[in-house]
Amino acid sequence: MTALGTGFSSANGMPLFQYFDLNGTLIAQTNATSVAADGNSAAGPVPSNIGSVPPGFYLGRVSNAAPGGSYTYLNSGSVIVANGGVTINGAENSKKGDCAQYNLKTGDCIKWDRIYDTGTVSITINGVTSSVSYGQNDTPSTLVTALANAINANTSVNTLVFATAWNTKVLINVKQSGSHYPLSATATSSDTRNFPNGSFSTASSGSAL
């Protein structure tokens, strides 16, 4: 995991990442393994026991190492523990299209149409696919929100899982503890002539939740 912010320091040792539930109980902790030279981020492993806690929202707390083996609080933020998820990458592509307006005297084009990519992003859970379309004004953020809503509204799968939009990720939690379901995702342009590679791509956390 990577924590972003300011003031990270390894002068007295590596920063400490701690995870608390919403009752303030410490559930896991680990030390960072690296700190950026500018002090704007620190990275480290996800605690090995984080997978044993129930999925949901938690508080992440970061402290810098201080002299004498103590720690000084630096900052905190929300953390979501999920069974799996899908990351949406990319940006809406466009290209110059046909001429929309000519100079009547010279015959030169003075205004061009703009062609925007369109397509579909889909997440399949346990053989059930939830899809959303993308177009001119979409970003990874708008797509993960739409996909999370689509999964939660899909009566063929919403009894098994629930989804949460988080930055550019759709986080997916299994409702029945101990259950596991196949997971996959795709992004496809519907205008491959103009956009053969499409605007967006997907990356799943694994082949199953």
C-alpha positions as CSV (number, residue, x, y, z in Angstrom):
1,M,0.0,0.0,0.0
2,T,1.0,3.6,-0.5
3,A,0.1,6.5,1.7
4,L,0.1,10.0,0.1
5,G,0.6,13.3,1.9
6,T,3.4,15.4,3.3
7,G,5.9,15.1,6.1
8,F,6.8,11.4,5.8
9,S,10.2,10.8,7.3
10,S,12.6,7.9,7.8
11,A,15.1,9.9,9.8
12,N,14.5,7.8,13.0
13,G,13.1,4.6,11.3
14,M,10.3,3.7,9.0
15,P,6.8,5.2,9.5
16,L,4.1,3.1,11.1
17,F,0.8,2.2,9.4
18,Q,-2.0,1.3,11.8
19,Y,-5.6,0.2,11.0
20,F,-8.5,0.8,13.5
21,D,-12.1,-0.2,13.3
22,L,-14.8,2.4,13.7
23,N,-14.9,1.7,17.5
24,G,-11.2,2.7,17.7
25,T,-9.8,-0.8,18.2
26,L,-6.5,-1.5,16.6
27,I,-6.9,-4.4,14.2
28,A,-3.6,-4.4,12.3
29,Q,-0.3,-2.6,11.9
30,T,2.9,-2.7,9.9
31,N,5.9,-0.5,9.1
32,A,6.5,1.2,5.8
33,T,9.4,-0.2,3.8
34,S,10.2,3.0,1.8
35,V,9.7,6.8,2.0
36,A,9.8,9.1,-1.0
37,A,12.8,11.5,-1.1
38,D,10.4,14.5,-1.1
39,G,8.5,13.2,2.0
40,N,5.2,13.1,0.1
41,S,4.5,9.4,0.3
42,A,5.4,6.2,2.1
43,A,4.9,2.6,1.0
44,G,4.7,-0.7,2.7
45,P,3.1,-4.2,2.7
46,V,-0.5,-4.7,3.5
47,P,-0.6,-6.4,7.0
48,S,-0.9,-10.2,6.7
49,N,-3.9,-10.4,9.0
50,I,-6.0,-7.6,7.3
51,G,-7.8,-10.3,5.3
52,S,-9.2,-11.8,8.4
53,V,-11.2,-8.7,9.4
54,P,-14.7,-8.1,8.1
55,P,-15.0,-6.1,4.8
56,G,-15.9,-2.5,5.4
57,F,-14.7,1.0,6.3
58,Y,-11.7,1.4,8.7
59,L,-9.4,4.3,9.8
60,G,-5.8,4.3,8.6
61,R,-3.3,6.1,10.8
62,V,0.3,7.0,9.9
63,S,2.9,8.0,12.4
64,N,6.6,8.9,11.9
65,A,9.3,7.1,14.0
66,A,10.6,9.3,16.8
67,P,13.8,9.0,18.9
68,G,13.8,6.3,21.5
69,G,11.5,3.9,19.7
70,S,8.4,6.0,19.9
71,Y,6.1,7.3,17.2
72,T,4.7,10.8,16.4
73,Y,1.2,11.0,14.8
74,L,1.3,12.4,11.3
75,N,-2.1,11.9,9.6
76,S,-5.0,9.6,9.0
77,G,-7.6,8.7,6.4
78,S,-10.3,6.2,5.4
79,V,-9.4,2.7,4.4
80,I,-11.8,0.2,2.8
81,V,-11.2,-3.6,3.2
82,A,-12.7,-5.5,0.4
83,N,-12.7,-9.1,-1.0
84,G,-11.6,-7.9,-4.4
85,G,-12.1,-5.3,-7.0
86,V,-11.5,-3.9,-10.5
87,T,-9.5,-0.8,-11.4
88,I,-10.5,1.3,-14.4
89,N,-7.6,2.9,-16.2
90,G,-7.4,5.4,-19.1
91,A,-9.1,8.5,-20.4
92,E,-11.7,9.3,-23.0
93,N,-10.1,9.5,-26.5
94,S,-11.1,11.8,-29.3
95,K,-9.9,12.7,-32.8
96,K,-10.5,15.2,-35.5
97,G,-13.5,14.2,-37.7
98,D,-15.0,15.7,-40.8
99,C,-15.1,19.4,-41.7
100,A,-18.0,21.2,-40.2
101,Q,-17.5,24.6,-41.8
102,Y,-15.7,25.9,-44.9
103,N,-14.4,29.3,-45.9
104,L,-16.6,30.0,-48.9
105,K,-13.9,32.1,-50.6
106,T,-10.9,29.8,-50.2
107,G,-12.6,26.4,-49.8
108,D,-10.5,25.8,-46.7
109,C,-11.9,24.1,-43.6
110,I,-12.2,26.5,-40.7
111,K,-14.0,24.2,-38.3
112,W,-13.7,20.5,-37.7
113,D,-16.0,18.1,-36.0
114,R,-14.7,16.1,-33.1
115,I,-15.2,12.4,-32.8
116,Y,-15.3,10.9,-29.3
117,D,-14.9,7.2,-28.5
118,T,-17.8,5.3,-27.1
119,G,-17.9,1.8,-25.7
120,T,-18.8,-0.4,-22.8
121,V,-17.1,-1.4,-19.5
122,S,-18.3,-4.6,-17.8
123,I,-17.6,-6.5,-14.6
124,T,-18.6,-10.2,-14.5
125,I,-19.1,-11.9,-11.1
126,N,-20.1,-15.5,-10.8
127,G,-21.1,-15.5,-14.5
128,V,-23.3,-12.4,-14.2
129,T,-22.3,-9.4,-16.1
130,S,-23.0,-5.8,-15.1
131,S,-22.2,-3.2,-17.8
132,V,-22.2,0.6,-18.4
133,S,-21.6,2.6,-21.5
134,Y,-19.0,5.3,-21.8
135,G,-18.7,8.4,-23.9
136,Q,-17.5,12.0,-24.3
137,N,-17.6,13.1,-20.7
138,D,-16.6,9.9,-18.9
139,T,-13.6,9.3,-16.7
140,P,-12.4,6.3,-14.6
141,S,-14.2,7.9,-11.6
142,T,-17.5,8.3,-13.4
143,L,-17.3,4.7,-14.7
144,V,-16.5,3.1,-11.3
145,T,-19.5,4.9,-9.8
146,A,-21.8,3.8,-12.5
147,L,-20.5,0.2,-12.4
148,A,-20.9,0.0,-8.6
149,N,-24.4,1.2,-8.9
150,A,-25.1,-1.3,-11.8
151,I,-23.8,-4.2,-9.7
152,N,-25.8,-3.2,-6.6
153,A,-28.9,-2.9,-8.8
154,N,-28.4,-6.2,-10.6
155,T,-30.8,-8.6,-8.9
156,S,-28.9,-11.6,-10.4
157,V,-25.8,-10.8,-8.4
158,N,-26.7,-8.3,-5.6
159,T,-27.7,-11.1,-3.3
160,L,-24.1,-12.4,-3.4
161,V,-22.0,-9.2,-3.3
162,F,-22.2,-5.4,-2.8
163,A,-19.9,-2.9,-4.6
164,T,-18.4,0.4,-3.5
165,A,-16.8,3.1,-5.8
166,W,-13.5,4.2,-4.5
167,N,-11.4,6.6,-6.6
168,T,-10.7,4.6,-9.8
169,K,-11.7,1.2,-8.3
170,V,-14.9,-0.8,-7.9
171,L,-14.4,-2.6,-4.6
172,I,-16.5,-5.7,-4.2
173,N,-17.4,-7.5,-1.0
174,V,-18.9,-10.9,-0.6
175,K,-22.1,-10.9,1.6
176,Q,-21.7,-14.5,2.8
177,S,-18.5,-15.0,4.7
178,G,-16.4,-17.8,3.2
179,S,-18.0,-17.7,-0.2
180,H,-15.9,-17.2,-3.4
181,Y,-17.0,-16.2,-6.9
182,P,-15.2,-15.8,-10.2
183,L,-14.3,-12.2,-11.2
184,S,-13.4,-10.7,-14.5
185,A,-13.7,-7.3,-16.3
186,T,-13.5,-5.9,-19.8
187,A,-13.5,-2.6,-21.6
188,T,-14.5,-2.5,-25.3
189,S,-14.8,0.4,-27.8
190,S,-17.7,0.4,-30.1
191,D,-15.8,2.4,-32.6
192,T,-12.7,0.3,-33.2
193,R,-12.2,1.9,-36.7
194,N,-11.3,5.2,-35.1
195,F,-10.2,3.9,-31.7
196,P,-8.7,0.4,-32.2
197,N,-7.3,0.3,-28.6
198,G,-10.3,1.9,-26.9
199,S,-10.1,4.6,-24.3
200,F,-10.3,2.5,-21.1
201,S,-8.9,-0.7,-19.7
202,T,-9.6,-2.8,-16.7
203,A,-7.5,-4.6,-14.1
204,S,-9.0,-7.1,-11.7
205,S,-7.6,-7.9,-8.3
206,G,-7.6,-11.6,-9.2
207,S,-9.6,-14.2,-11.0
208,A,-11.9,-14.7,-8.0
209,L,-13.3,-12.9,-4.9
